[in-house]
């Protein structure tokens, strides 16, 4: 299986930097609350100094959404949405331990992180422009079709596993209690994205190895190295 961004995405967003991790043997019994508390404290300290909309990581995604023709305060990147909810509610809902951990790391780094159940992805997964014919399953069970030219995560059966790039994941490949094999993707557009994605991937790989038995495979993605095979 392969994860990649299309050539057109790299051409339109040459500042993009991404990290990808794959790990097997995930289970829902891991105790991650101590780690979550540490990452949440980092986010809280940063939010005490400024609201999330002032963070360079968030501002870069807002500019990116504007370049995609979207209103950045109507469609927020996943990291901005998490930080906003965390600031308002002083916490996040608990889901699967892996998702909870990734959400906490996303808060700490202000960088969106997507987690996919690889057993629910057909063939390769590519971040590309939509044709408009692809299908997208909402968490409510409804089928949608992305707008033509919208940035999506598309698999080999023309199913969109995320809409509006880092805005909204599909319910189809969301991690469940029975999930075992996952692909994790982090993406950033800000000036220090390369350095920050590198730190995020190293932090996440260490946390995964600590809480689950599988050894994660990792990759840093850029225009010069755009593919992750796992």
N, C-alpha and C positions, 0 to 999 in steps of 0.2 A: 504494500500500500504506500501511496505517496501523498504528501501534502505540499502544495505550492501556491504561489500567487501568479496570476497570468502576466504575460509580458506587458499587456496594456496597463495593468495596475502599477507595475514598476515604472513604466514610462510616465504615468500621470502623477505618481507619488514617489519620486526617487528618494525622498527623505525617509521613507518607510524602513523600519527595522523590526524584525520579528524573531521570536524564539519559539521553538516547538519541543515538546517532550512526549514520549510515548512510554507507557508503563503497563505491565500486566499484573495480575494477582491483586487487583484492588478489591477491598471488601468494605462493608459498612460498619465494622466493629471498632475501627481505629478511634483512639481517644486523642482528639486534636485541640481541646479547649485551651490548654496551656499555651500552645503555639498561637492560637487565634488571639488570645489576650495580649501577647507581645506585639503582634502585627497591628492590632486595634489600637494599642497605646501609641504606636508610631503615627498612625493616622490621626488620632485625637490631638496629639501635640502639633501636628502640622495644621489641622483645622482650627486650632486655637489661635494661630497666627494669621490665618487668611482663609476665606471660603474657597471651596473647591474650584469655582469659576476663575479664580486668580492663579491657579496652578499652571505652569507652562505646559505640562502634559495634557491637561484638559483643554487649554486654549488651542493647542495644536490640533486636537481632534475636532474642536468647534470649527476651526478654519477648514479642516478636511471635509467636514459635513457640508459646509457652505459651498465648497468646490464641487461637491456631488449634487448640488441643487437642493439641499435640505435645510430647513430652519434648525440651527443648532440647539435652540432651547426647546424645540418641539420634539426632536429626535436626538437624544443624548447618547453618548458612548456609554457602554456598560459601566466603566469605571466612574464616570461622572454620576450616573444614576445611583450607584452603590454609595459613593461618598455623600451624596445629597441625602439619601435615606439614613445613612449612618449618623450624619450630623443632626438631622431632625429627630431621629428616634433613639439615638445613643446605642444602637445595636442593629444587627441584621437577623432575619429569620434563620433558623437552623434547618438544613436540608440533609443532604448526604455529607458525611465527614470530609470527603475530598472536595466537594463543592464549597463547603464552609471554609476550608483551609485556603482554597484558591481565591475565594471572595475576600478573605482577610489580607492575603498578600496583594491582591489588587488594590485594596484600600491603602495599604502601606506605600505602594509604589505609584498609585494614581494611574495605573496602566490597565487597560481591559484584558481580561483573561477568559478564554473560552475553553470549556471542557466537553469533549464529545465521547460518547460510547462508540468505539470503533466497530463493534459488531452490528451497529445499525447504520453504517455507512457503506454504500455500494461502490466498490472500486476506489478510485482516487478522490481526494477532496481538493478543490481548487477555489481560491478567492478570485472571482471574475465578475464581469458585468453580466447582468441577467438578460435573457432574451424576452422574458415575460411569459413564457410557456411553462416554466418550472413550477413545481408544487412545493408548498411550505405548510407544515402542520403546526398549528398554534398549540399552546399548552392547554387550551380549552377544547381541542379536538377538531377545530375547523380547518378547512383547506383554503389557503390563500395562494395567489399568484403574485410574485414580485413584479414591480413596475419594470418595463423595459429600461435597460441601462443601469438599473440599481445594482450596487455591489453586494454580492451574495457569496456564501460558501456553498458550492455546488458539487454533488457527487456524480458518479457515473450513470445514475438513473434519472438525472435531471431533477433531483430533489434538492431544495435549498435548506441547508442546516443552520443558516443565519441570514437575516435580512438586514439591509442598511448597514452592512459591514459589521461594526462592533456594537450595533444598537440592540438587536434582539435575536436570541437563539431560538431554534425550533424545539418543539416538544419531542420530535421524533428521536433524536440522538441524545437527549438529556440523560445524565447519569442517574441510574436507579439503584435500588437496594441490591439487585442482582448483577449489576455491571461489574465486569472484570478487567476489560482492556480499554484504556482511554488514551485519547490524543488531547494534549493541552497546548493551546496557542496563545501567545501574548504578542501584542502589536503596539507600536508607538510611532509618533510622527514628530516629536519635539526635537530640539537641537541636540540634546545629549542622549537621544534614544538608543544609540548603539551601546553606550556604556551602561545605561540603566537596564536595558533588556538583558544584557549579560549578567548583571547582578541579580536580576529577578530570576533568570533561569537557574543560576547557581543556587540561590536561596530555595527555590521550589524543588530542585533536584535533591537537595539535602533534606528538606522536610519530607519529601516522598520516601526517600530511603529510610528515614527514621521511623515512619509510621506504617509503611507497608513493605512486604518482603521483596517485591520485584525491584530490579535495578533499572532506573529510568534511562532511556536513550534520549539524548538531547541534540539540538542543532540550533545554530544561529543563522538566520536567513537574511539575505540582502540581494541586491541586483546581481552581484557577482556570484552568489551562491543561493539560488532561489528555491531549492527543492529539499525536502526532508523525506527520506525513505525509511520505512520501519516495518 
